[in-house]
Amino acid sequence: MSAVVFVNGEFLPAEQARLSVWEGGWLHGAGLFETMRAFRGRIFRLDAHLERMMDSAVKLLFSVERPDLPLTTDFDTLLERNGLGDARVRLTVSAGPLVGGDARPADQEADRPRPTVCATAAPLTGYPAELRTRGMTVALSPFKVSPSDPVAGHKCTSYLPRLLALRDAHARKCGEALWFTTGNLLSEGSISNVFLVSGGRLMTPPTDTPALRGITRATVLELARQAGIETAAKPLTIDNLLDADEVFLTNSIMEVMPVCRVERHDIGQGRPGPITKRLAEEYRQLLEKECRAHGQAEG
């Protein structure tokens, strides 16, 4: 069965979807994306993902407003037409067609450029179960992020540096690459946020490090506070990382992923720690609860 995609308000077979050759995302990487987790046919914390995208758009090249984006029912239909309940959903929004490929919108009569909007859904492959019991090995990225980079901390479609770092990590038999800033502060993973546990305290880099305002990151901090775990968003160094009792990563697909080795260095006891395991379980319970609640409310 051909995959169905959502492009600029229409549901189309993937092979029939077309974009302009002057598309700003294609020419300049002038775009944003969200990778979201669908469970039981509902996207977890959809509104938070959309709000983050709109906030990033205001700070970058183009404006995106809620009417530009798919409705909740559009995402429901996308999942239904692809026969998916458990899925990876990606929303990509770019600056739209530009005149002759430059920075001016093609529609000069419009009050503002009309963005190009595309949503896709694919089966969720997830991560091997053994990683959750044995922990992931991560590498240190050979590249660094600059706090002065205007796109740092945003989910932009100009993602090649992150993919190169991830490819380097995979070549070294590691599952993720951790990035540091030009000032040698821990920032984030190529595709994840990072957390440390030391002395029972949960720590993560602040978003102005820069680090992505991860939706899963925010959810885990919320769960930790509810559980009475002390939390802090604070600058962290390589020594903080290597001396941590526990380390874990978060994103919408990983959920809470334990890290037990940084290259050849064991973290803590070399196995997932109690706070990591507790937050991983509570995150999964929350995912099931919120998606089940939506299904019951709308069913």
C-alpha positions in Angstrom: 0.0 0.0 0.0 1.3 3.4 -0.9 2.1 5.8 2.0 -0.3 8.7 2.3 1.2 12.1 3.1 -0.4 15.5 4.1 0.9 18.4 2.0 -0.5 21.9 2.2 -4.0 20.8 3.3 -4.3 17.7 1.0 -3.9 14.0 1.6 -1.9 12.5 -1.3 -0.1 9.2 -2.2 3.5 10.0 -1.4 4.6 9.5 -5.0 2.2 12.3 -6.1 3.4 14.9 -3.6 5.2 17.8 -5.3 7.1 20.9 -4.1 8.3 24.0 -6.0 11.9 24.0 -7.2 12.1 27.5 -5.5 11.1 26.0 -2.2 13.1 27.7 0.6 13.6 24.5 2.6 15.2 22.8 -0.4 17.3 25.8 -1.4 18.5 27.2 1.9 17.4 24.7 4.6 14.9 27.4 5.7 12.6 25.0 7.5 11.7 23.4 10.9 10.5 20.0 11.8 9.0 18.0 14.6 9.4 14.3 15.2 6.5 13.0 17.2 5.4 9.8 18.8 1.9 8.4 18.0 0.6 5.7 20.4 -2.8 4.0 19.9 -3.5 6.4 17.1 -2.9 9.6 19.1 0.2 11.9 19.1 1.7 12.4 22.5 1.8 16.1 23.6 1.0 17.3 20.1 0.2 20.9 21.2 3.6 21.2 22.9 5.3 20.2 19.6 3.3 22.7 17.6 3.9 25.5 20.1 7.7 24.9 19.9 7.6 25.0 16.1 5.7 28.3 16.0 8.0 29.8 18.7 11.1 28.8 16.7 9.6 30.2 13.4 9.1 33.6 15.0 12.8 33.7 15.9 14.0 32.6 12.5 13.3 33.3 8.9 9.6 33.0 8.6 6.3 33.1 10.5 4.2 30.0 11.2 0.8 30.4 12.8 -1.6 27.7 14.1 -4.0 27.9 11.1 -1.0 27.1 8.9 -0.5 23.7 10.6 -2.5 20.5 10.4 -5.5 20.1 12.7 -5.5 17.4 15.3 -8.1 15.6 13.2 -5.7 15.9 10.2 -3.0 13.9 12.1 -5.7 11.4 13.1 -6.7 11.0 9.5 -3.0 10.6 8.4 -2.5 7.8 10.9 -5.8 6.1 9.9 -5.0 6.3 6.1 -1.6 4.7 6.7 -3.1 2.0 8.9 -0.9 3.1 11.9 -1.5 3.3 15.6 2.1 3.2 16.9 4.1 5.5 14.6 6.7 8.1 14.1 5.1 11.2 12.8 7.1 14.0 11.2 5.8 17.5 10.6 8.0 19.6 8.3 7.3 23.3 7.7 9.5 25.5 5.4 9.6 29.0 4.1 7.7 28.2 1.0 8.6 29.2 -2.6 11.0 32.1 -2.9 11.4 34.4 -6.0 14.3 33.1 -8.1 15.6 31.2 -5.1 16.4 34.4 -3.1 14.9 35.4 0.3 11.8 37.1 -1.0 8.5 35.3 -0.9 7.0 34.3 -4.2 3.6 35.7 -3.3 4.5 39.4 -2.9 0.8 40.3 -2.4 0.4 38.2 0.6 0.7 39.8 4.1 3.4 37.2 4.9 4.9 34.2 3.1 2.7 31.1 3.0 4.8 28.2 4.4 5.0 24.8 2.9 3.6 22.2 5.3 4.1 18.4 5.1 3.3 15.7 7.5 4.2 12.0 7.2 3.7 8.9 9.3 5.8 5.8 9.3 5.8 2.6 11.4 7.7 2.9 14.6 10.8 0.8 14.6 12.1 1.9 18.0 15.4 0.8 19.6 16.5 -2.7 20.5 15.1 -3.8 23.8 18.6 -4.8 25.1 19.6 -1.1 25.1 17.0 -0.4 27.8 18.4 -3.2 30.0 22.2 -2.9 29.2 22.4 0.8 28.3 23.6 2.7 25.3 27.2 3.5 24.5 27.6 7.1 23.3 30.5 9.0 21.6 31.7 12.5 21.9 31.0 14.5 18.8 34.1 15.7 16.9 32.2 18.9 16.2 31.1 21.7 18.5 28.1 24.0 18.7 28.4 27.7 19.0 26.1 29.7 21.3 26.1 32.4 18.7 24.7 30.1 16.0 21.2 31.6 15.2 19.7 28.1 14.6 21.2 26.4 17.7 18.5 25.1 20.0 15.9 24.9 17.2 14.8 21.8 15.2 15.9 23.1 11.8 15.9 21.1 8.5 19.6 22.1 8.1 20.5 19.0 10.0 23.6 17.7 8.2 26.1 18.4 10.9 24.1 16.4 13.4 23.8 13.5 11.0 27.6 13.6 10.3 28.3 13.4 14.0 25.8 10.5 14.4 27.4 8.7 11.5 30.8 9.1 13.2 29.3 7.7 16.4 27.8 4.7 14.6 31.1 4.0 12.9 32.6 3.7 16.5 29.8 1.3 17.5 28.0 4.0 19.5 24.3 4.9 19.5 24.5 8.7 19.8 27.0 11.6 19.7 27.1 14.1 22.5 27.8 17.7 21.6 29.8 20.3 23.6 29.9 24.0 23.0 32.9 26.0 21.8 33.2 26.8 25.5 33.4 23.1 26.4 30.0 22.9 28.1 27.8 19.8 27.5 24.9 20.7 25.2 22.9 17.7 23.9 23.0 14.7 21.7 22.7 14.8 17.9 19.1 13.8 18.2 18.5 13.9 21.9 18.6 15.8 25.2 21.0 14.5 27.9 20.5 14.1 31.6 23.0 13.3 34.4 22.3 12.0 37.9 24.8 12.8 40.7 24.1 12.2 44.4 20.4 11.7 43.6 20.1 15.0 41.9 18.9 15.2 38.3 20.7 17.7 36.0 20.4 18.7 32.4 22.0 21.6 30.4 19.9 24.8 30.3 18.3 25.6 27.0 20.5 28.7 26.7 23.7 26.5 26.6 22.2 26.1 23.8 20.2 23.0 24.0 16.9 22.0 22.4 13.7 22.7 24.4 12.9 19.0 24.1 9.3 17.9 24.7 10.4 14.7 26.3 13.0 16.7 28.2 10.3 18.9 29.7 8.1 15.9 30.5 10.9 14.1 32.3 11.6 17.1 34.4 7.9 17.3 35.2 7.8 13.6 36.3 11.0 14.0 38.4 9.6 16.9 40.3 6.4 15.1 41.0 8.4 12.2 42.3 10.3 14.5 44.7 13.6 14.2 42.8 15.7 17.4 42.9 16.2 18.8 39.5 18.5 21.5 38.1 19.2 23.0 34.6 22.8 24.0 35.0 26.0 24.3 33.0 27.8 20.9 32.8 31.3 19.8 31.8 33.0 16.7 30.6 34.0 16.0 34.2 30.4 16.2 35.3 29.5 13.7 32.5 32.2 11.2 33.3 31.7 11.4 37.1 27.9 11.0 37.0 26.2 8.1 38.8 23.7 7.8 35.9 23.3 9.3 32.4 20.3 9.0 30.1 19.0 10.5 26.9 15.5 11.6 25.9 13.6 12.2 22.7 10.1 11.3 21.5 11.2 7.9 20.0 13.9 7.0 22.5 11.7 8.1 25.4 14.2 7.6 28.3 17.3 5.8 27.1 19.9 4.8 29.7 23.6 5.5 28.9 26.1 3.2 30.5 29.3 4.0 28.6 30.8 7.1 27.1 33.1 5.5 24.5 35.3 3.2 26.7 34.4 4.9 30.0 31.7 3.2 32.2 29.1 5.4 33.8 28.4 4.6 37.4 28.1 0.8 37.8 28.0 0.3 34.0 24.3 -0.5 34.0 21.0 1.6 34.2 20.6 3.2 37.6 17.5 3.4 39.8 16.4 7.0 38.9 16.8 6.3 35.1 14.7 3.2 35.4 12.0 4.9 37.5 11.7 7.8 35.1 11.6 5.5 32.1 8.7 3.5 33.7 6.8 6.6 34.7 7.3 8.2 31.3 5.8 5.1 29.7 2.9 5.1 32.0 2.2 8.7 31.3 2.4 8.1 27.5 -0.2 5.3 27.8 -2.4 7.3 30.2 -2.6 10.5 28.0 -3.0 8.6 24.7 -5.6 6.3 26.2 -7.5 9.3 27.7 -7.6 11.0 24.3 -8.9 7.9 22.7 -11.7 7.5 25.2 -12.6 11.2 25.0 -12.8 11.2 21.2 -14.1 7.6 20.7 
